[in-house]
Amino acid sequence: MQKEGVTLDIELWTIIFRTVLFYVLILIIFRLMGKREIGELSILDLVVFIMLAEIAVFSVEEPKESFMHAFIPMVVLLIIQRGSAFISLKSQTFREMVDGKPSMIIREGKIDEREMKKQRYNFDDLMQQLRENGTEKISDVDFAVLEPSGKLSVFEKQGNGGEKGFITPLIADGKVQHENLKQNNRDEEWLIKELHKRGYEHAKQISFLTVDNQNKWYIDEYDEKR
């Protein structure tokens, strides 16, 4: 009986120790994963979070299992997440594949029902997010964009017939955004001509370029050390 009591005490302290240890370990891993709001987590981040929690719970509930059986998978998950984050920085295609792309739900005051259907986004969702934004009615909206995070970004019309400057990225990571050009009734030939006027030979010189609906341009060149 005494040996059983000692064994139970050891298991109890092992559980307590592992709970504290995994708490600290997961905090460190989250810090290494980078700062992002919970509502802005990518699918990969969410999967990693869930798997980390499951691994930690299993290891705490099974104190007889080796600590390394939980530690090694956690490190592997961290490497996967850091690797995918690095690839996301370099590849827009990978970003869109994992996170998705922003979707224009309302453009110039007109609802795009086809895009809503494509995103499985209904009018109840739209009205709820407009209310959360403080928008009274759809007629007040100039543009509304459904972000990859699921958040609706709303750009309301201004008084006196004026409109806010909705930002349209035309170049990102040195790549021309053909879909955005098409939505604005423009093509790559027009963009290249405009770049030449501003002293740029090609799009690869530019890290990020946006144009709002008041034709104000923002151009950010790649760092010289790149």
mmCIF file of the C-alpha atoms, coordinates in Angstrom:
data_MODEL
# 
_entry.id   MODEL 
# 
loop_
_atom_site.group_PDB 
_atom_site.id 
_atom_site.type_symbol 
_atom_site.label_atom_id 
_atom_site.label_alt_id 
_atom_site.label_comp_id 
_atom_site.label_asym_id 
_atom_site.label_entity_id 
_atom_site.label_seq_id 
_atom_site.pdbx_PDB_ins_code 
_atom_site.Cartn_x 
_atom_site.Cartn_y 
_atom_site.Cartn_z 
_atom_site.occupancy 
_atom_site.B_iso_or_equiv 
_atom_site.pdbx_formal_charge 
_atom_site.auth_seq_id 
_atom_site.auth_comp_id 
_atom_site.auth_asym_id 
_atom_site.auth_atom_id 
_atom_site.pdbx_PDB_model_num 
ATOM 1   C CA . MET A 1 1   ? 0.000   0.000  0.000   1.00 0.00 ? 1   MET A CA 1 
ATOM 2   C CA . GLN A 1 2   ? 2.775   2.386  0.855   1.00 0.00 ? 2   GLN A CA 1 
ATOM 3   C CA . LYS A 1 3   ? 4.450   1.800  -2.503  1.00 0.00 ? 3   LYS A CA 1 
ATOM 4   C CA . GLU A 1 4   ? 1.179   2.502  -4.307  1.00 0.00 ? 4   GLU A CA 1 
ATOM 5   C CA . GLY A 1 5   ? 0.810   5.755  -2.355  1.00 0.00 ? 5   GLY A CA 1 
ATOM 6   C CA . VAL A 1 6   ? 4.363   6.770  -3.248  1.00 0.00 ? 6   VAL A CA 1 
ATOM 7   C CA . THR A 1 7   ? 3.700   5.933  -6.930  1.00 0.00 ? 7   THR A CA 1 
ATOM 8   C CA . LEU A 1 8   ? 0.540   8.033  -6.919  1.00 0.00 ? 8   LEU A CA 1 
ATOM 9   C CA . ASP A 1 9   ? 2.412   10.948 -5.327  1.00 0.00 ? 9   ASP A CA 1 
ATOM 10  C CA . ILE A 1 10  ? 5.128   10.714 -7.988  1.00 0.00 ? 10  ILE A CA 1 
ATOM 11  C CA . GLU A 1 11  ? 2.548   10.675 -10.792 1.00 0.00 ? 11  GLU A CA 1 
ATOM 12  C CA . LEU A 1 12  ? 0.745   13.650 -9.252  1.00 0.00 ? 12  LEU A CA 1 
ATOM 13  C CA . TRP A 1 13  ? 3.938   15.693 -9.049  1.00 0.00 ? 13  TRP A CA 1 
ATOM 14  C CA . THR A 1 14  ? 4.829   14.607 -12.593 1.00 0.00 ? 14  THR A CA 1 
ATOM 15  C CA . ILE A 1 15  ? 1.459   15.883 -13.828 1.00 0.00 ? 15  ILE A CA 1 
ATOM 16  C CA . ILE A 1 16  ? 1.891   19.202 -12.001 1.00 0.00 ? 16  ILE A CA 1 
ATOM 17  C CA . PHE A 1 17  ? 5.454   19.580 -13.290 1.00 0.00 ? 17  PHE A CA 1 
ATOM 18  C CA . ARG A 1 18  ? 4.483   18.791 -16.886 1.00 0.00 ? 18  ARG A CA 1 
ATOM 19  C CA . THR A 1 19  ? 1.492   21.151 -16.755 1.00 0.00 ? 19  THR A CA 1 
ATOM 20  C CA . VAL A 1 20  ? 3.716   24.054 -15.712 1.00 0.00 ? 20  VAL A CA 1 
ATOM 21  C CA . LEU A 1 21  ? 6.454   23.018 -18.153 1.00 0.00 ? 21  LEU A CA 1 
ATOM 22  C CA . PHE A 1 22  ? 4.122   22.775 -21.144 1.00 0.00 ? 22  PHE A CA 1 
ATOM 23  C CA . TYR A 1 23  ? 2.477   26.060 -20.197 1.00 0.00 ? 23  TYR A CA 1 
ATOM 24  C CA . VAL A 1 24  ? 5.847   27.793 -20.371 1.00 0.00 ? 24  VAL A CA 1 
ATOM 25  C CA . LEU A 1 25  ? 6.885   25.853 -23.486 1.00 0.00 ? 25  LEU A CA 1 
ATOM 26  C CA . ILE A 1 26  ? 3.720   26.737 -25.408 1.00 0.00 ? 26  ILE A CA 1 
ATOM 27  C CA . LEU A 1 27  ? 4.079   30.401 -24.421 1.00 0.00 ? 27  LEU A CA 1 
ATOM 28  C CA . ILE A 1 28  ? 7.631   30.366 -25.816 1.00 0.00 ? 28  ILE A CA 1 
ATOM 29  C CA . ILE A 1 29  ? 6.466   28.669 -29.033 1.00 0.00 ? 29  ILE A CA 1 
ATOM 30  C CA . PHE A 1 30  ? 3.666   31.219 -29.487 1.00 0.00 ? 30  PHE A CA 1 
ATOM 31  C CA . ARG A 1 31  ? 6.159   34.047 -29.039 1.00 0.00 ? 31  ARG A CA 1 
ATOM 32  C CA . LEU A 1 32  ? 8.455   32.479 -31.634 1.00 0.00 ? 32  LEU A CA 1 
ATOM 33  C CA . MET A 1 33  ? 5.538   32.144 -34.036 1.00 0.00 ? 33  MET A CA 1 
ATOM 34  C CA . GLY A 1 34  ? 5.168   35.929 -34.132 1.00 0.00 ? 34  GLY A CA 1 
ATOM 35  C CA . LYS A 1 35  ? 2.571   38.501 -33.106 1.00 0.00 ? 35  LYS A CA 1 
ATOM 36  C CA . ARG A 1 36  ? -0.863  38.105 -34.665 1.00 0.00 ? 36  ARG A CA 1 
ATOM 37  C CA . GLU A 1 37  ? -4.325  38.827 -33.354 1.00 0.00 ? 37  GLU A CA 1 
ATOM 38  C CA . ILE A 1 38  ? -6.492  35.777 -32.674 1.00 0.00 ? 38  ILE A CA 1 
ATOM 39  C CA . GLY A 1 39  ? -8.977  36.864 -35.329 1.00 0.00 ? 39  GLY A CA 1 
ATOM 40  C CA . GLU A 1 40  ? -6.179  37.137 -37.907 1.00 0.00 ? 40  GLU A CA 1 
ATOM 41  C CA . LEU A 1 41  ? -4.743  33.645 -37.499 1.00 0.00 ? 41  LEU A CA 1 
ATOM 42  C CA . SER A 1 42  ? -4.170  31.742 -40.722 1.00 0.00 ? 42  SER A CA 1 
ATOM 43  C CA . ILE A 1 43  ? -5.449  28.201 -41.166 1.00 0.00 ? 43  ILE A CA 1 
ATOM 44  C CA . LEU A 1 44  ? -1.906  26.911 -40.628 1.00 0.00 ? 44  LEU A CA 1 
ATOM 45  C CA . ASP A 1 45  ? -1.569  28.866 -37.374 1.00 0.00 ? 45  ASP A CA 1 
ATOM 46  C CA . LEU A 1 46  ? -4.907  27.527 -36.149 1.00 0.00 ? 46  LEU A CA 1 
ATOM 47  C CA . VAL A 1 47  ? -3.980  23.922 -36.964 1.00 0.00 ? 47  VAL A CA 1 
ATOM 48  C CA . VAL A 1 48  ? -0.643  24.325 -35.156 1.00 0.00 ? 48  VAL A CA 1 
ATOM 49  C CA . PHE A 1 49  ? -2.381  25.799 -32.095 1.00 0.00 ? 49  PHE A CA 1 
ATOM 50  C CA . ILE A 1 50  ? -4.873  22.928 -31.919 1.00 0.00 ? 50  ILE A CA 1 
ATOM 51  C CA . MET A 1 51  ? -2.187  20.271 -32.352 1.00 0.00 ? 51  MET A CA 1 
ATOM 52  C CA . LEU A 1 52  ? 0.042   21.863 -29.703 1.00 0.00 ? 52  LEU A CA 1 
ATOM 53  C CA . ALA A 1 53  ? -2.843  21.827 -27.243 1.00 0.00 ? 53  ALA A CA 1 
ATOM 54  C CA . GLU A 1 54  ? -3.663  18.185 -28.011 1.00 0.00 ? 54  GLU A CA 1 
ATOM 55  C CA . ILE A 1 55  ? -0.031  17.100 -27.609 1.00 0.00 ? 55  ILE A CA 1 
ATOM 56  C CA . ALA A 1 56  ? 0.297   18.935 -24.304 1.00 0.00 ? 56  ALA A CA 1 
ATOM 57  C CA . VAL A 1 57  ? -2.938  17.453 -22.931 1.00 0.00 ? 57  VAL A CA 1 
ATOM 58  C CA . PHE A 1 58  ? -1.930  13.935 -23.951 1.00 0.00 ? 58  PHE A CA 1 
ATOM 59  C CA . SER A 1 59  ? 1.473   14.260 -22.288 1.00 0.00 ? 59  SER A CA 1 
ATOM 60  C CA . VAL A 1 60  ? -0.044  15.614 -19.059 1.00 0.00 ? 60  VAL A CA 1 
ATOM 61  C CA . GLU A 1 61  ? -2.681  12.870 -18.944 1.00 0.00 ? 61  GLU A CA 1 
ATOM 62  C CA . GLU A 1 62  ? -0.105  10.152 -19.640 1.00 0.00 ? 62  GLU A CA 1 
ATOM 63  C CA . PRO A 1 63  ? 2.725   10.883 -17.163 1.00 0.00 ? 63  PRO A CA 1 
ATOM 64  C CA . LYS A 1 64  ? 4.329   7.490  -17.861 1.00 0.00 ? 64  LYS A CA 1 
ATOM 65  C CA . GLU A 1 65  ? 5.013   8.498  -21.460 1.00 0.00 ? 65  GLU A CA 1 
ATOM 66  C CA . SER A 1 66  ? 8.405   10.049 -22.200 1.00 0.00 ? 66  SER A CA 1 
ATOM 67  C CA . PHE A 1 67  ? 8.512   13.845 -22.178 1.00 0.00 ? 67  PHE A CA 1 
ATOM 68  C CA . MET A 1 68  ? 10.416  13.740 -25.495 1.00 0.00 ? 68  MET A CA 1 
ATOM 69  C CA . HIS A 1 69  ? 7.416   12.095 -27.188 1.00 0.00 ? 69  HIS A CA 1 
ATOM 70  C CA . ALA A 1 70  ? 5.624   15.414 -26.765 1.00 0.00 ? 70  ALA A CA 1 
ATOM 71  C CA . PHE A 1 71  ? 8.561   17.817 -26.998 1.00 0.00 ? 71  PHE A CA 1 
ATOM 72  C CA . ILE A 1 72  ? 9.810   16.598 -30.397 1.00 0.00 ? 72  ILE A CA 1 
ATOM 73  C CA . PRO A 1 73  ? 6.406   16.957 -32.178 1.00 0.00 ? 73  PRO A CA 1 
ATOM 74  C CA . MET A 1 74  ? 6.057   20.456 -30.708 1.00 0.00 ? 74  MET A CA 1 
ATOM 75  C CA . VAL A 1 75  ? 9.436   21.480 -32.116 1.00 0.00 ? 75  VAL A CA 1 
ATOM 76  C CA . VAL A 1 76  ? 8.490   19.964 -35.491 1.00 0.00 ? 76  VAL A CA 1 
ATOM 77  C CA . LEU A 1 77  ? 5.239   21.967 -35.503 1.00 0.00 ? 77  LEU A CA 1 
ATOM 78  C CA . LEU A 1 78  ? 7.155   25.143 -34.717 1.00 0.00 ? 78  LEU A CA 1 
ATOM 79  C CA . ILE A 1 79  ? 9.525   24.454 -37.621 1.00 0.00 ? 79  ILE A CA 1 
ATOM 80  C CA . ILE A 1 80  ? 6.564   23.842 -39.938 1.00 0.00 ? 80  ILE A CA 1 
ATOM 81  C CA . GLN A 1 81  ? 4.898   27.091 -38.871 1.00 0.00 ? 81  GLN A CA 1 
ATOM 82  C CA . ARG A 1 82  ? 8.087   29.159 -39.186 1.00 0.00 ? 82  ARG A CA 1 
ATOM 83  C CA . GLY A 1 83  ? 8.826   27.558 -42.551 1.00 0.00 ? 83  GLY A CA 1 
ATOM 84  C CA . SER A 1 84  ? 5.343   28.266 -43.888 1.00 0.00 ? 84  SER A CA 1 
ATOM 85  C CA . ALA A 1 85  ? 5.570   31.868 -42.621 1.00 0.00 ? 85  ALA A CA 1 
ATOM 86  C CA . PHE A 1 86  ? 8.870   32.290 -44.492 1.00 0.00 ? 86  PHE A CA 1 
ATOM 87  C CA . ILE A 1 87  ? 7.396   30.846 -47.689 1.00 0.00 ? 87  ILE A CA 1 
ATOM 88  C CA . SER A 1 88  ? 4.369   33.147 -47.289 1.00 0.00 ? 88  SER A CA 1 
ATOM 89  C CA . LEU A 1 89  ? 6.684   36.164 -47.253 1.00 0.00 ? 89  LEU A CA 1 
ATOM 90  C CA . LYS A 1 90  ? 8.271   35.039 -50.521 1.00 0.00 ? 90  LYS A CA 1 
ATOM 91  C CA . SER A 1 91  ? 5.297   33.606 -52.402 1.00 0.00 ? 91  SER A CA 1 
ATOM 92  C CA . GLN A 1 92  ? 1.990   35.345 -52.991 1.00 0.00 ? 92  GLN A CA 1 
ATOM 93  C CA . THR A 1 93  ? 0.637   32.136 -54.555 1.00 0.00 ? 93  THR A CA 1 
ATOM 94  C CA . PHE A 1 94  ? 1.325   30.219 -51.341 1.00 0.00 ? 94  PHE A CA 1 
ATOM 95  C CA . ARG A 1 95  ? -0.309  32.977 -49.255 1.00 0.00 ? 95  ARG A CA 1 
ATOM 96  C CA . GLU A 1 96  ? -3.454  32.892 -51.368 1.00 0.00 ? 96  GLU A CA 1 
ATOM 97  C CA . MET A 1 97  ? -3.550  29.098 -51.303 1.00 0.00 ? 97  MET A CA 1 
ATOM 98  C CA . VAL A 1 98  ? -3.343  28.969 -47.497 1.00 0.00 ? 98  VAL A CA 1 
ATOM 99  C CA . ASP A 1 99  ? -5.019  32.185 -46.348 1.00 0.00 ? 99  ASP A CA 1 
ATOM 100 C CA . GLY A 1 100 ? -7.259  32.985 -49.295 1.00 0.00 ? 100 GLY A CA 1 
ATOM 101 C CA . LYS A 1 101 ? -7.775  36.386 -50.937 1.00 0.00 ? 101 LYS A CA 1 
ATOM 102 C CA . PRO A 1 102 ? -9.845  39.445 -49.991 1.00 0.00 ? 102 PRO A CA 1 
ATOM 103 C CA . SER A 1 103 ? -13.254 39.487 -51.696 1.00 0.00 ? 103 SER A CA 1 
ATOM 104 C CA . MET A 1 104 ? -15.116 42.596 -52.815 1.00 0.00 ? 104 MET A CA 1 
ATOM 105 C CA . ILE A 1 105 ? -18.649 42.218 -51.453 1.00 0.00 ? 105 ILE A CA 1 
ATOM 106 C CA . ILE A 1 106 ? -19.824 45.772 -52.199 1.00 0.00 ? 106 ILE A CA 1 
ATOM 107 C CA . ARG A 1 107 ? -18.281 47.873 -54.975 1.00 0.00 ? 107 ARG A CA 1 
ATOM 108 C CA . GLU A 1 108 ? -19.370 51.470 -55.538 1.00 0.00 ? 108 GLU A CA 1 
ATOM 109 C CA . GLY A 1 109 ? -22.517 50.855 -53.511 1.00 0.00 ? 109 GLY A CA 1 
ATOM 110 C CA . LYS A 1 110 ? -23.530 47.728 -55.454 1.00 0.00 ? 110 LYS A CA 1 
ATOM 111 C CA . ILE A 1 111 ? -23.682 44.291 -53.791 1.00 0.00 ? 111 ILE A CA 1 
ATOM 112 C CA . ASP A 1 112 ? -21.902 41.482 -55.640 1.00 0.00 ? 112 ASP A CA 1 
ATOM 113 C CA . GLU A 1 113 ? -24.236 38.544 -55.004 1.00 0.00 ? 113 GLU A CA 1 
ATOM 114 C CA . ARG A 1 114 ? -22.077 36.197 -57.087 1.00 0.00 ? 114 ARG A CA 1 
ATOM 115 C CA . GLU A 1 115 ? -19.035 36.858 -54.905 1.00 0.00 ? 115 GLU A CA 1 
ATOM 116 C CA . MET A 1 116 ? -21.132 36.410 -51.770 1.00 0.00 ? 116 MET A CA 1 
ATOM 117 C CA . LYS A 1 117 ? -22.312 33.015 -53.018 1.00 0.00 ? 117 LYS A CA 1 
ATOM 118 C CA . LYS A 1 118 ? -18.756 32.052 -53.917 1.00 0.00 ? 118 LYS A CA 1 
ATOM 119 C CA . GLN A 1 119 ? -17.588 32.877 -50.381 1.00 0.00 ? 119 GLN A CA 1 
ATOM 120 C CA . ARG A 1 120 ? -20.661 31.207 -48.770 1.00 0.00 ? 120 ARG A CA 1 
ATOM 121 C CA . TYR A 1 121 ? -21.472 34.598 -47.279 1.00 0.00 ? 121 TYR A CA 1 
ATOM 122 C CA . ASN A 1 122 ? -25.148 35.463 -46.782 1.00 0.00 ? 122 ASN A CA 1 
ATOM 123 C CA . PHE A 1 123 ? -27.062 38.693 -46.187 1.00 0.00 ? 123 PHE A CA 1 
ATOM 124 C CA . ASP A 1 124 ? -27.435 37.956 -42.469 1.00 0.00 ? 124 ASP A CA 1 
ATOM 125 C CA . ASP A 1 125 ? -23.624 37.851 -42.215 1.00 0.00 ? 125 ASP A CA 1 
ATOM 126 C CA . LEU A 1 126 ? -23.372 41.077 -44.194 1.00 0.00 ? 126 LEU A CA 1 
ATOM 127 C CA . MET A 1 127 ? -25.916 42.967 -42.097 1.00 0.00 ? 127 MET A CA 1 
ATOM 128 C CA . GLN A 1 128 ? -24.408 41.720 -38.826 1.00 0.00 ? 128 GLN A CA 1 
ATOM 129 C CA . GLN A 1 129 ? -20.918 42.890 -39.765 1.00 0.00 ? 129 GLN A CA 1 
ATOM 130 C CA . LEU A 1 130 ? -22.226 46.215 -41.047 1.00 0.00 ? 130 LEU A CA 1 
ATOM 131 C CA . ARG A 1 131 ? -23.962 46.766 -37.687 1.00 0.00 ? 131 ARG A CA 1 
ATOM 132 C CA . GLU A 1 132 ? -20.752 45.841 -35.859 1.00 0.00 ? 132 GLU A CA 1 
ATOM 133 C CA . ASN A 1 133 ? -18.993 48.468 -37.962 1.00 0.00 ? 133 ASN A CA 1 
ATOM 134 C CA . GLY A 1 134 ? -21.611 51.053 -36.955 1.00 0.00 ? 134 GLY A CA 1 
ATOM 135 C CA . THR A 1 135 ? -23.027 51.326 -40.488 1.00 0.00 ? 135 THR A CA 1 
ATOM 136 C CA . GLU A 1 136 ? -26.758 52.076 -40.482 1.00 0.00 ? 136 GLU A CA 1 
ATOM 137 C CA . LYS A 1 137 ? -27.680 50.946 -44.004 1.00 0.00 ? 137 LYS A CA 1 
ATOM 138 C CA . ILE A 1 138 ? -26.137 49.442 -47.111 1.00 0.00 ? 138 ILE A CA 1 
ATOM 139 C CA . SER A 1 139 ? -26.743 52.628 -49.091 1.00 0.00 ? 139 SER A CA 1 
ATOM 140 C CA . ASP A 1 140 ? -24.126 54.325 -46.878 1.00 0.00 ? 140 ASP A CA 1 
ATOM 141 C CA . VAL A 1 141 ? -21.452 51.896 -48.090 1.00 0.00 ? 141 VAL A CA 1 
ATOM 142 C CA . ASP A 1 142 ? -19.142 52.681 -50.976 1.00 0.00 ? 142 ASP A CA 1 
ATOM 143 C CA . PHE A 1 143 ? -16.927 49.591 -50.721 1.00 0.00 ? 143 PHE A CA 1 
ATOM 144 C CA . ALA A 1 144 ? -16.941 46.521 -48.455 1.00 0.00 ? 144 ALA A CA 1 
ATOM 145 C CA . VAL A 1 145 ? -14.185 43.909 -48.538 1.00 0.00 ? 145 VAL A CA 1 
ATOM 146 C CA . LEU A 1 146 ? -14.353 40.495 -46.901 1.00 0.00 ? 146 LEU A CA 1 
ATOM 147 C CA . GLU A 1 147 ? -10.828 39.887 -45.606 1.00 0.00 ? 147 GLU A CA 1 
ATOM 148 C CA . PRO A 1 148 ? -9.179  36.421 -45.459 1.00 0.00 ? 148 PRO A CA 1 
ATOM 149 C CA . SER A 1 149 ? -9.614  36.562 -41.662 1.00 0.00 ? 149 SER A CA 1 
ATOM 150 C CA . GLY A 1 150 ? -13.404 36.786 -42.105 1.00 0.00 ? 150 GLY A CA 1 
ATOM 151 C CA . LYS A 1 151 ? -13.549 40.447 -41.047 1.00 0.00 ? 151 LYS A CA 1 
ATOM 152 C CA . LEU A 1 152 ? -15.533 42.854 -43.216 1.00 0.00 ? 152 LEU A CA 1 
ATOM 153 C CA . SER A 1 153 ? -13.694 46.104 -43.997 1.00 0.00 ? 153 SER A CA 1 
ATOM 154 C CA . VAL A 1 154 ? -16.250 48.825 -44.713 1.00 0.00 ? 154 VAL A CA 1 
ATOM 155 C CA . PHE A 1 155 ? -15.612 52.102 -46.540 1.00 0.00 ? 155 PHE A CA 1 
ATOM 156 C CA . GLU A 1 156 ? -18.552 54.458 -46.208 1.00 0.00 ? 156 GLU A CA 1 
ATOM 157 C CA . LYS A 1 157 ? -19.513 57.265 -48.562 1.00 0.00 ? 157 LYS A CA 1 
ATOM 158 C CA . GLN A 1 158 ? -18.680 60.784 -47.470 1.00 0.00 ? 158 GLN A CA 1 
ATOM 159 C CA . GLY A 1 159 ? -21.047 63.711 -47.499 1.00 0.00 ? 159 GLY A CA 1 
ATOM 160 C CA . ASN A 1 160 ? -21.494 66.118 -50.391 1.00 0.00 ? 160 ASN A CA 1 
ATOM 161 C CA . GLY A 1 161 ? -21.109 63.341 -52.915 1.00 0.00 ? 161 GLY A CA 1 
ATOM 162 C CA . GLY A 1 162 ? -17.456 62.781 -52.040 1.00 0.00 ? 162 GLY A CA 1 
ATOM 163 C CA . GLU A 1 163 ? -15.993 59.338 -51.567 1.00 0.00 ? 163 GLU A CA 1 
ATOM 164 C CA . LYS A 1 164 ? -13.244 58.013 -49.404 1.00 0.00 ? 164 LYS A CA 1 
ATOM 165 C CA . GLY A 1 165 ? -10.094 56.843 -51.139 1.00 0.00 ? 165 GLY A CA 1 
ATOM 166 C CA . PHE A 1 166 ? -10.472 53.073 -51.373 1.00 0.00 ? 166 PHE A CA 1 
ATOM 167 C CA . ILE A 1 167 ? -7.030  51.542 -51.770 1.00 0.00 ? 167 ILE A CA 1 
ATOM 168 C CA . THR A 1 168 ? -6.411  49.104 -54.620 1.00 0.00 ? 168 THR A CA 1 
ATOM 169 C CA . PRO A 1 169 ? -3.067  47.244 -54.678 1.00 0.00 ? 169 PRO A CA 1 
ATOM 170 C CA . LEU A 1 170 ? -1.763  47.035 -58.238 1.00 0.00 ? 170 LEU A CA 1 
ATOM 171 C CA . ILE A 1 171 ? 1.652   45.586 -57.374 1.00 0.00 ? 171 ILE A CA 1 
ATOM 172 C CA . ALA A 1 172 ? 2.532   43.365 -54.400 1.00 0.00 ? 172 ALA A CA 1 
ATOM 173 C CA . ASP A 1 173 ? 5.878   41.635 -53.868 1.00 0.00 ? 173 ASP A CA 1 
ATOM 174 C CA . GLY A 1 174 ? 6.997   42.875 -57.274 1.00 0.00 ? 174 GLY A CA 1 
ATOM 175 C CA . LYS A 1 175 ? 4.091   41.134 -59.041 1.00 0.00 ? 175 LYS A CA 1 
ATOM 176 C CA . VAL A 1 176 ? 1.352   42.846 -61.012 1.00 0.00 ? 176 VAL A CA 1 
ATOM 177 C CA . GLN A 1 177 ? -2.118  42.219 -59.560 1.00 0.00 ? 177 GLN A CA 1 
ATOM 178 C CA . HIS A 1 178 ? -3.992  41.518 -62.796 1.00 0.00 ? 178 HIS A CA 1 
ATOM 179 C CA . GLU A 1 179 ? -7.314  40.877 -61.083 1.00 0.00 ? 179 GLU A CA 1 
ATOM 180 C CA . ASN A 1 180 ? -7.277  44.320 -59.427 1.00 0.00 ? 180 ASN A CA 1 
ATOM 181 C CA . LEU A 1 181 ? -6.328  45.946 -62.722 1.00 0.00 ? 181 LEU A CA 1 
ATOM 182 C CA . LYS A 1 182 ? -9.245  44.208 -64.418 1.00 0.00 ? 182 LYS A CA 1 
ATOM 183 C CA . GLN A 1 183 ? -11.664 45.333 -61.694 1.00 0.00 ? 183 GLN A CA 1 
ATOM 184 C CA . ASN A 1 184 ? -10.577 48.912 -62.370 1.00 0.00 ? 184 ASN A CA 1 
ATOM 185 C CA . ASN A 1 185 ? -10.877 48.541 -66.165 1.00 0.00 ? 185 ASN A CA 1 
ATOM 186 C CA . ARG A 1 186 ? -7.118  48.763 -66.607 1.00 0.00 ? 186 ARG A CA 1 
ATOM 187 C CA . ASP A 1 187 ? -4.457  46.446 -67.987 1.00 0.00 ? 187 ASP A CA 1 
ATOM 188 C CA . GLU A 1 188 ? -0.740  45.813 -67.494 1.00 0.00 ? 188 GLU A CA 1 
ATOM 189 C CA . GLU A 1 189 ? 0.183   47.940 -70.496 1.00 0.00 ? 189 GLU A CA 1 
ATOM 190 C CA . TRP A 1 190 ? -1.456  50.975 -68.866 1.00 0.00 ? 190 TRP A CA 1 
ATOM 191 C CA . LEU A 1 191 ? 0.314   50.261 -65.584 1.00 0.00 ? 191 LEU A CA 1 
ATOM 192 C CA . ILE A 1 192 ? 3.755   49.967 -67.220 1.00 0.00 ? 192 ILE A CA 1 
ATOM 193 C CA . LYS A 1 193 ? 3.209   53.289 -69.022 1.00 0.00 ? 193 LYS A CA 1 
ATOM 194 C CA . GLU A 1 194 ? 2.281   54.951 -65.715 1.00 0.00 ? 194 GLU A CA 1 
ATOM 195 C CA . LEU A 1 195 ? 5.387   53.466 -64.075 1.00 0.00 ? 195 LEU A CA 1 
ATOM 196 C CA . HIS A 1 196 ? 7.593   54.781 -66.890 1.00 0.00 ? 196 HIS A CA 1 
ATOM 197 C CA . LYS A 1 197 ? 6.169   58.266 -66.272 1.00 0.00 ? 197 LYS A CA 1 
ATOM 198 C CA . ARG A 1 198 ? 7.302   57.908 -62.661 1.00 0.00 ? 198 ARG A CA 1 
ATOM 199 C CA . GLY A 1 199 ? 10.796  56.712 -63.529 1.00 0.00 ? 199 GLY A CA 1 
ATOM 200 C CA . TYR A 1 200 ? 10.387  52.934 -63.137 1.00 0.00 ? 200 TYR A CA 1 
ATOM 201 C CA . GLU A 1 201 ? 11.378  50.454 -65.826 1.00 0.00 ? 201 GLU A CA 1 
ATOM 202 C CA . HIS A 1 202 ? 9.422   47.443 -64.577 1.00 0.00 ? 202 HIS A CA 1 
ATOM 203 C CA . ALA A 1 203 ? 7.193   46.205 -61.753 1.00 0.00 ? 203 ALA A CA 1 
ATOM 204 C CA . LYS A 1 204 ? 9.935   44.125 -60.110 1.00 0.00 ? 204 LYS A CA 1 
ATOM 205 C CA . GLN A 1 205 ? 11.530  47.331 -58.810 1.00 0.00 ? 205 GLN A CA 1 
ATOM 206 C CA . ILE A 1 206 ? 8.480   47.931 -56.625 1.00 0.00 ? 206 ILE A CA 1 
ATOM 207 C CA . SER A 1 207 ? 7.585   46.149 -53.407 1.00 0.00 ? 207 SER A CA 1 
ATOM 208 C CA . PHE A 1 208 ? 4.072   47.562 -53.054 1.00 0.00 ? 208 PHE A CA 1 
ATOM 209 C CA . LEU A 1 209 ? 1.967   49.956 -55.107 1.00 0.00 ? 209 LEU A CA 1 
ATOM 210 C CA . THR A 1 210 ? -1.562  51.147 -54.465 1.00 0.00 ? 210 THR A CA 1 
ATOM 211 C CA . VAL A 1 211 ? -3.911  53.586 -56.156 1.00 0.00 ? 211 VAL A CA 1 
ATOM 212 C CA . ASP A 1 212 ? -7.036  54.928 -54.502 1.00 0.00 ? 212 ASP A CA 1 
ATOM 213 C CA . ASN A 1 213 ? -10.204 56.028 -56.282 1.00 0.00 ? 213 ASN A CA 1 
ATOM 214 C CA . GLN A 1 214 ? -8.952  59.622 -56.167 1.00 0.00 ? 214 GLN A CA 1 
ATOM 215 C CA . ASN A 1 215 ? -5.943  58.526 -58.262 1.00 0.00 ? 215 ASN A CA 1 
ATOM 216 C CA . LYS A 1 216 ? -3.456  59.015 -55.437 1.00 0.00 ? 216 LYS A CA 1 
ATOM 217 C CA . TRP A 1 217 ? -0.468  56.705 -55.868 1.00 0.00 ? 217 TRP A CA 1 
ATOM 218 C CA . TYR A 1 218 ? 1.607   55.111 -53.137 1.00 0.00 ? 218 TYR A CA 1 
ATOM 219 C CA . ILE A 1 219 ? 4.827   53.435 -54.278 1.00 0.00 ? 219 ILE A CA 1 
ATOM 220 C CA . ASP A 1 220 ? 7.224   51.569 -52.034 1.00 0.00 ? 220 ASP A CA 1 
ATOM 221 C CA . GLU A 1 221 ? 10.462  50.375 -53.644 1.00 0.00 ? 221 GLU A CA 1 
ATOM 222 C CA . TYR A 1 222 ? 12.320  47.261 -52.539 1.00 0.00 ? 222 TYR A CA 1 
ATOM 223 C CA . ASP A 1 223 ? 15.017  47.941 -49.963 1.00 0.00 ? 223 ASP A CA 1 
ATOM 224 C CA . GLU A 1 224 ? 18.412  48.506 -51.531 1.00 0.00 ? 224 GLU A CA 1 
ATOM 225 C CA . LYS A 1 225 ? 19.919  45.687 -49.447 1.00 0.00 ? 225 LYS A CA 1 
ATOM 226 C CA . ARG A 1 226 ? 17.424  43.132 -50.808 1.00 0.00 ? 226 ARG A CA 1 
# 
